Amino acid sequence: MKRKPYFMDVAALEEDRRIDMIGHHVMDHKEVASFITDSNIGKAERYIEKLQIKFPGIRIIERGNGPVQGTVWVKVGPPLE
């Protein structure tokens, strides 16, 4: 049976804690995850850079405009085996 995706609002946490949660979920559980952030210039790139430094091998699968104006989403996954 296909699992429903779940949502976690981590906006109240510090940025590095959010990045740790995303990276550990992807790498420890071998699952794909997405995150949404505001579209400030360079913010998504900063998240991606921090994820790739802290979690070598994490893959950037897709990215695009977020579901709400002024946001972007990024889909990340574990390394291909």
SEDRENVO-857986 format. One line per 2 residues: their letters; for each residue y, z, x of C-alpha. Coordinates in steps of 0.001 Angstrom, whole numbers, plus 500000, padded with zeros to 6 digits. Last residue first. Layout:
a) Y Z X  ...
***
This chain:
el) 502738 494708 522732  506196 493858 521500
pp) 508659 496600 522351  509740 498872 519501
gv) 512199 497698 516899  515889 497462 516100
kv) 517779 496059 513098  521585 496168 513355
wv) 523995 496385 510455  527746 495776 510384
tg) 530433 497332 508196  533966 496473 507071
qv) 532945 495147 503658  529789 496859 502423
pg) 526245 495529 502839  526781 495076 506556
ng) 527528 491822 508329  524834 490853 510774
re) 522269 491957 513271  518700 491102 514052
ii) 515753 492140 516207  517340 494180 518980
ri) 514311 495417 520855  513752 498822 522459
gp) 512189 498256 525869  514080 500987 527666
fk) 515054 503808 525290  518042 505671 526776
iq) 519708 502623 528308  518786 500224 525492
lk) 519903 502658 522793  523211 503351 524568
ei) 523923 499627 524903  523028 498971 521261
yr) 525249 501799 520018  528135 500538 522181
ea) 527609 496983 520906  527758 498260 517322
kg) 531085 499947 518112  532628 497108 520144
in) 535295 496055 517662  535291 498418 514697
sd) 532792 497022 512178  531735 500324 510719
ti) 528163 501301 511294  524856 500491 509665
fs) 521495 501228 511195  518168 499530 510885
av) 514695 500681 511810  511441 499043 512855
ek) 508530 501349 513528  506492 502249 516588
hd) 506586 505948 515625  507815 507300 518969
mv) 509882 504221 519937  511614 503448 516654
hh) 512091 506988 515403  513071 508226 518861
gi) 515699 505507 519241  517289 506025 515823
md) 517384 509817 516165  518760 509651 519713
ir) 521490 507217 518607  522509 509544 515784
rd) 522631 512480 518223  524786 510427 520618
ee) 527218 509605 517799  527682 513204 516656
la) 526192 514007 513269  528093 513845 509962
av) 527256 510137 509553  523517 510830 509593
dm) 522743 509589 506080  518999 508960 505992
fy) 517458 506165 503984  513823 505437 503318
pk) 511891 502208 503258  509139 502102 500662
rk) 505664 501987 502119  503413 499037 501329
m) 500000 500000 500000
***
